[in-house]
Amino acid sequence: MSPISSSSPPTPAAIPLAVPARSTGRWAEAGLLVIALLLGLSGFLLTAVNRTGSSPAQFLSLAGCLVVAAVVVHLWVRRTAPWADPVILPVAVALNGLGLAMIQRLDMAYKILERTHNYASKQAMWTGVGIVLFCAMLLVRDYRLLRRWDRWAMWGGLAFLILPFVPGLGQSINGARIWIRLGPMSFQPAEITKVFLAVFFASFLMANRDNLALAGRKILGVNLPRARHLGPLLIVWGVSIVVLVLQRDLGSSLLLFGLFVVTLYVATDRPSWLLIGAALFIPAAWFAATHLNHVQQRVDGWLHAMDPAIYNLEYGSSQQLVTGLFGMASGGLLGTGWGKGYPNLVPFANSDFIIASFGEELGLMGMLALLMLYLILIERGLRTAVHLREGFGKLLAVSLSFTIALQVFVVVGGVTRLIPLTGLTTPFLAYGGSSLVANWIILALLVRLSDAARRPVTAAPRIIDTAELPTSIRKNVLNADTPDDASVPPDQGPAAPVSPPEQHAAPVAPVPPQDQGPAAPTPSNWSSVPPNQPVAPAAPVSPPDQHTAPASPLDQRTVPPAPSNQPTVALDQHAASAPPNWSFVPPNQPIVPAAPVSPPDQHAAPVSPPDQHAASPAPPNPPTRFTNPPTRFTEGGRA
């Protein structure tokens, strides 16, 4: 095999980049959006058919508006967050569409009963506002910019929290002072507070998690944090108590405190923070249940809902809870069907108790399907947190996902009488502009975080700046496609494997028969000649494979000096570019060119046994690119 026929190593520009072939998921998102739109539009259509016997006149216009909105949002996500999770947006669209359908169904009943209606049109308007803010939030291409605004997020959250106390702006509804009125519309600023505080908590705990993770004393097998690190937890606990006492809002207080404790646990990975949070919350809850009137009424309605005395109270009665329970019981397993039930009998059926409305008309299976959608949305948010490679993003994704999870648990638990009612609304389903807008902002943040989590890692560039490489590597890169005919300076180029230090001669193999094939191109070939004899170059003889055997190549830069009792090694002038072939000649004996003789082994000097002058043969190295043919020296004249 010729040495120059071996394949040369590829140049840097020819090396393919190992980029995994992954799909962005945008076509999957488009398909899921079609299913989500069908779910919402089927609710509108079935309600109208079951109540009037015909499809509504405005059905086509409504369907067109929803389709256009979904297409615009999908194209915007495709442009601004191409690697976002393909499931998050369709799930939110499905929940929002189903909520609009149920609110429209209740409006039809309220209109017959001559009660206030047109809630569906207002909810559709707030949906448009939420979609606009969703698209605006996606303009922030790097979520890590939010960490720079952590102080503004803190002050903004506190400002929205105290807005209901501003005279002339805040108002009390049903005993809770959590609303502000802006002209004809009312707004609940606490919903925006949870978004601001989620960003602040993630940034603060990311910066201080090392101190908060330090363990203090160990009590009952639990490592408690140090006392001086309890300050942030006590401050948030104090703020939540103030909200509970002054605003009389049990839901916002629970959400604020639970959000901080869970984020703190995820940041430090210490269960002791959960125990401390529970130890602070339980006494506060007991105090509120026994000393705050509005909280005591909700606890009594939860514990004694079927008591006639509690049911017939003018304020704080359990009528809403009991009516919702009976409505879900009448729905059974499969429900009464869209438009065939009586969810309008439940107070606030389109906001606080919209879950009971779905339970009556869609049954237990419908409620489980809704809960499954929420579970998928939360799971996707937590999966995003797992795949993110940056701590702030992980904590922010956990905070936002837990916000949705805690709201769903508190609302569904209150409606099903698992826990007392809190006043929170179901995300994307319930009527309420402030809640809907806040949830669309949360959705935008989750989409941005998932885009960063699913985006492939940037591969190495194809162009290599050789000026930054070491001298030896730079020379190899630049000369990758050029002949190796120039000698390599001693300080450049990697050295080839050399023989062990105790071996001073190249390996010698027994003379093979003349009919064998050609020898390997890269190993050196040696012959012995009488000592003290000058060495002169000789042309290769034919056949060349009868006098040489493969051996491990020597270093191109240095040749170990031969001891006085060993044969002298002669170097060829082209040793830097071609594998040298060496001969052992007797000392002080001149070498003159010899005519070709046959067979060549009859004129060669006796070869010493391999175990006396040479090391054992080594396996040949991989072929190296050479342009000059190997040069061989032998005793006798030149051919």
N, C-alpha and C positions, 0 to 999 in steps of 0.2 A: 504494500500500500504506500503510495507516495505521500510524503509529509504535507505537501501543499494541497492535497485533495481533501483534507479534513475541513469541516465546516468552521468558519471563523465566528467568533462571538459577535452577537448583534450590536450595532451601534446604539447609543442612548436614545436616539430619535426613533429607532425601530422597535424599542421595547414596548409592548402593549401595556396599557394601564389596566389594572385589575379593578374595574368598576362594576359592581354587581348590577345586573339587569333587573331593576325593580320598577314596578308600576307606581305612578303617583297616586292612583286611586280615584282620579277625577271622573272617569267613566262609571266606576262603581257608585260614586256619589250621585251622578246624574240618574242612574237607574233607581237608586234608593229614594231620590227626591220624587220621582214619578209615583212610587208606591206611597210615599208620605202624602202627596197631594191627593191621591185617590182616597186615602183614608179620611182626610178632612172633607173633601167634596161629597163623599158618600154619606157622611153625617148630615150635611145640608139637604141632599136630595131625599134621603129616607125620611127625614123629619117632615119635609113638605108633602111627600107622597102619603105618609101615614096620617097626617092631620087634615090635608085638603083633598087628597086623591089625585093630585096633579103636580107636576114639577113647578117650582116657583118661576115667576116671570124674570126675576133678576138672577136666575141661576147661572146663565151663560156669562153675563157680565161679571158676576162674582168669581166664577171659575177662571175667566180670562185674567182678571186682576191678580189672582193668586198664582197663576202660571207665570205671568210676567214677572212678578216679584221673586218667585223661586228661580227663574232663569237668570235674572239680574244678579241675585246673590251668588248663584253657582258660578257665573262667569267672573264675578269679582274675586271669589275665592280662588278660582283657577288662575287668575292673574297675580294676586298678591300673596297667596299662600298655597303654591302648587303641591306641596308635600303634606298638607294637612290631613288629619284623620278623615276618611270618607264617610264615617258613620255619625259623627257628632252633629253636623248640620241637618241631615235628614231626620234624625230623631227629634231635634228641636222643632223642625217644621211640622212634623206629624203631631206633636203635642200641642203646638200652637193652633194648628188647623182644627184638631178635635175640640180644643177649648172654645174656639170661635163658633163651631157648630153647636155645641151645647148652650152657649150663651144666646145664640140666635134662637134655639128651640125654646129657651125660657122666656125670651122676649115675646114670642108668639103667645105663650100662656099669660104673661103679664098684660099684654094688650087686650086679651079677652076679659081679664079681670079688671081692666081699667086702672092698672097700676103703672108706675113709672117703668118705661121700657127704653128701647133704643140703646141698650148697653152694647150690643154687638157692633154698631157703627163706631162707638167710642173705642171699643177694644181694637177694632181694625185700624183706627187712626193711631193708637198707641203702638200697634204692631209695626206700622210704617215708620214711626219715630225710632223704634228699637232697631229696625233693619238699617236705617240711615246711620245710627250710632255704631252698629255692628260693622258696617263698611268703613266708617271713619276710624275705628279702632284698629282695623287691619292695615291702615297706612303706617302704623308703627312697625317697621320691618324687623326690628330687634327688640325682643321683650326685655332685654337687660337694661334698656334705657329707663325702664320704670324704677329700677333700683336707685337711680340718681334723684328721683322725685319722692323718696320715701318720707322726707319731712313734710313735703307738701301734701302727701297722701294722709299723713297723720293729722295735720291741722285741718285738711278738708273734711276728713271723717268726723272729727270733733265738731266742726262748724255745722255740718248737716245734722248732727245729733242734737244740737241745742237750738236749731231753728224753730221747732215747735214752741219754745218758751218765749220767742220774740212777740211782744204785744202787738196785736193787730194782724199778725201773720199766722200764728199757730191757733189751732182750734181743737176742742175736745169732741170726740165722737165715741159714743157708747162707753164713756168713762175713761178712755185712754187719750192722752194728749200727744199724739204722734203724727198729726196731720198739719199741713200748711195749705192755705188757700191762695191760689193765684188767679184772680178773676173768677171765671166760671168753673175752673178746674181745681181739684184738690190733689195734693201730692203727699206721699209719705217719704220723707227724706231719709229715714232709717234704712231703706232699701239701698240707697246709694252709699250709705255709710259702710255697709258690709263689704263693698267692693274696694273702697279706699283702705279700710283697715286690713283687708286680706293682703294687699300689696305692702302695707307698712309692716305687718307681722312677719311676712316672709323676708323682707329686707333686714329688719331688726334682729330676728333670730338667726339669720345667716351670718350676721356680723358678730354676734355674741354667743353663738352656740357652744364655743369651746369653754367659756366661763360657766355657762349654764349646765354643761355636761359634767363638770367636776363633782365628784362624789364627796359627801360629808360623812356624817355618822351613819352607821348601819343599825337600823331598828327593825326588829322582827324579820330579819333577812332581807330588808329592802334598803338600798343605798339612797339616803336622802340628800338633796343638794345642800350646799352651804347656805347659811342664813342670809348672808349679804347678797346672795343672788336671787332671793325671793322678791325683790323690789318690783320688777316688771309684772310678775303675776299678781301681786297685791294691788298694783295700780289698776290693772284691767279689771280685777275683781271689784274694786271700789267703784269704777265707772259703771259697771253692769248693775251694781246695787243702786246707784243714783238713778239710772234709767228705770229700774224696776219701781223705785219708790216715787219718783217725781213724775215720770211719764205714764206709770201704771201699765207698762208694756212688758208682760212676762215673756213673750216670744222673742222680742229683740234682745232682752237681757240674756236669755238662755243662749241665743245664737251668738252673741258677742263673746260671752265667756267660754262657751264650748269651742268656738273657732280658735281662740288663742291657746287653749289647753291642748287641743289636738295638734295644732301646728308646733307647739313647744315640744310635745312628745316625739313627733316625727323628726324634728331638728336635732334633738339630743339623744334619742333612742333610750330614754330612761323611763320605765313605767312608774317611777316614783312621782313624776309630775302628774300623772293621771290620778294617783291616790291623793295627792295634795289638792288637786282641783276638786275632786269629789268631797274631800274633807271641808273645803271652803264652801262648796255649793249646797251641801245638805243642810247645814245650819241656817244659811241664808234662805233656802226654800221653806224650812220650817218656820222661820220668823215671818216671812211674807204670808204664809198660809194661816197664821194665827193672829197677825196684827194688821195686815193690810186688807181692807174690806173687799176690794174687787178681786183680789187673789183668793180670798176665803170663799167668796161666792162660787168661783169656778171649781175650787176643790170640793165644795159641798155638792155642786151639780154633778161632778164626776163620781163621787163616792155614793151619793143617794139620788141617782137620776130618776129612779122609778118611785120615789117618795112623793105622794100627792102634794105634800106641803112645799116641797122644793119645786115641783112641776108647776104649781099655780102661783109662784112668786111673781110680783110685777117686775122686779129687777133681779137679775141673776138667776132666772129660772132655768130649768133643764129641758124646757120644751123643744128648743132647737136640736139638742142632742138626741132626745128620745124620738122626735119626728124623723130625723135622719136615719136612726137605727131601724125604725119600722119601714122606711122607704127601701133601704137596702135589703131587708128581709123579704119584702114583697117582690123584689126583683129576682130572687132565687139564684139559680145557677147560671142561666143564660139571659136573664133580664126580660123586661117587658117589650123592648124594642124602642127604636128612636121615635119619640113623639107620642108613645102610648102610655107612659107613666104619669105620675103626678109629683115630680120633684119640686114644682113651684110651691108646694105646701110647706116646704122647709124654709125658714128665714135665712136670707143671704145664701140662697142655693147656687148663685152664680159666682160667688167669691169664696167665702170661708168653707162652705159645704158643697163645693162642686164635685168633690169625690163621692159624696152620697148620691148626687144626681146621676153620675155615671154608674154607680153601683145599682141603682134602681132600674135604669133603662138598658144597661149592658150586662148586668148580673155580675156574679163573682168572676166569671171568666173575663169579662171586660175589664174589671178592676185589676185582675192579675196581669192582663196584657199591658195596661197602663204602667203598673209597677215594674213590669219587665222593661219597658222603654226607659224608665228612669234608671233602672239598674244598669242597662247598657250604657247610658250616658255617663253615669258615675264611674263605671268600670273603664270606659275609654279615657276619662280624665285621669284616673289613677294609673292606667297603663302609660299615659303620656308622662306622668311624673317618674315612673320607673325607667323609661327610656331616655329621659333627658340626662345630659352629661354635666349639668351645672347646678349647684346647690340652690341658688335663688329660684330658678325655674322649677325645680322639684318641689320646693315648699309652696310656691305660688299655685302650682297645679293641684297639690294636695288641699290647700286652703279653699280654692274655688270648688273643687269636687265635693269636699266635705260640707261646704255651704249648701249646695243643692241637696246632698244626702240628709243633712240635719233638718232642712225645711220639710222635705217629703216625710221623714219619720215623724216629726212633730205634728204635721197636719193630719196625716193618715192615722197616727196614734190617737189624736184627739177626737177625730170623727168616729173611730171605731171603739172609743171609750177605753183605750189602753192607757192613756195619760190624760191629764186635764187639758182643756182647750187653752190655746195660747194666743190665737189671733193672727198667726202667720198664714200666708196664702200659698197655694200649690204652684210651683214654678211652671210658667208657660200655659197653664190650664185656666187658672182662676182669673176673674175680672179684677183689674187693677193696673192702672198705667205705670205707677212707680215700680211695682214688682216686675212687670213685663219688660220695661226698659232696662232695669238692673240685670235681669237674667240674660237679655241679649248682649249686654256688655260682658258679662261673665262668659257667655258662649264665644264671643270674639277673642277673649284672652285664651280660652282653651284651644281654639283653632290655631291661634298664633303659636302657642306652646307646642301643640302637636306637630305643626309644620317644622319647628326646630328639632323636635325629637325624631321625626321620621326622615328628615333630610339626610341623604348619604354623606358619609365623611368625605371631605375633599381629597382626591387622589393626588399623588405627586405630579408636578408639572413635567411636560415632555422636554422642555428646554432646560438644560443644566448649565449654570454659570460656572464655567471651568476655572475662573479666577479665584474662586473660593475653595477649590479642591487642593489637596496636597500635591506636591510636585510629581511624585511617582504616579499617582492616580490620574492626574491631569495629562501626563504624557501618554498613558495607556488609552485614555479616552480620545485624545486628538489623533493618535496614530492607529485607531482601531481599524481603519480601512486602508492603511498604507503599508507597503512592504517593510518588514523588520530587517532591513539591510544595514542599518547603522548600529554601531556599537553603543552599548548602554553605559553611561558613566557609572562609576562605582556607587554613587549616592542615589541612583535612580533605578526604578524598576524593582519589583519583588524578586527575591532570590528563589531559585528552584531548590527543591529538596536536596540536601547533601548527605553524603555518607556519614556514619558515626565518626566521632573524633579519632577513635583508635584505628581506623582504616585509612590508609594513605594511598591506596591504589584502587583503580576501578575494577569492578568484577570482571573476571575472565571466565569464559565458558569453554568447554571442550570443543575442538574443531568439528563442526558438523559435516556430514557427507556432502558431496558436491551436488547431489540432486535435490537438496532441500530448497525451499522457497527463499525469497529475499528476507533479510533481517529487518527488524523494526527500525524506523527512520530516526527516532529520537534518542535511544540510548547510545552511550559511547562504546567504542570498540578499542581494545588494547592488545598489544603484542609485546613480547619481551625481546630485547636485543642485548648484546654484550654490554657490560658496564663501561662507563667513561668513553662513550662513543658519541660524536655529535649527531644530532638528529636533523634531517632535512625533509622537507615535504615531498611526498610521492603521490603520484596519481593513483586513483583507485584501480584495482585489478579486477578481473572478471574470473569467476563470479565473486562479488564482494562479500557474500554472506558466508564464505567458508572460513573466514578468519575472525569474525566478530560475533559477539552475542549481545543480546539486549542487556542493558544495565541502567541503573537510575541515573538521570542527568546530573551533571555537576552545576554548581552555582556559576552564573555567567560573569560574576564580578570578581571573585577571588578563587584561587586554587590552593588548597592546603599544601604547604611545602613538604617535599618528600624527604624522609630521613636519609642519611648517608648510606644505610644498608639496604635501601630500597631502590628499585629502578627509577631512572629519571623520567619525568613526564614532560613531554613537549607540547606546547600550545600552538594551535593554528592561528593565523592572523584573522581568520573569519569566525572565531569561536563565538563572538557575540551574536552572530546572526544565524549560525547553523550548528547543529549538534556535532561536537568534535569527535573525531575518532583518533585514538592514540595508539602508539606502539611502544613497547619496551625494547630498547636497543642496548647492546653492551656498551659500557662506558668507554670513552676515548676511541671509539671506532667510527670512522667516517661512513656516511651513507651516500651512495651515488645512485643516480637513476638506473633502474634495471629494466631490461626489456621484459615484456610480458612472458611469463612462463606458465606452464600448465603441468601439473596442478600447482597452485600457488603455495600450498602447504608444504611442498618439498623444499622450498628455499627459506622458509620462515625459521627463526630461531626457536629452539625448544621452549615450550611454554611451561612455566612453572605450574605446579599443581594449584588448583584454586584455593585450597586451604592454607598455602604457604605465603602467597603474595597478594591475595585479593580477598575481598569480602564475598559472601554468598550473594548470588544474583537476587536483585530486587525486582518486583513486578513493574512493568513499564508504566509510565505516567500517561495521561491522556495526550493525544496528539496536539502539537503546537504548530502555529502557522509559521512556516519558513519559506523564504524565496530562493535561497542558495542551496544547491545539493550538498549533502554531507561530504566532508573531506576526510580521506582515510590515508594513514601513513602505514607503510610496510617496509620490510627489509628488502633491499634490492633496488633496481633502477626504476625510473618512471616509465609507464607504458607509453 
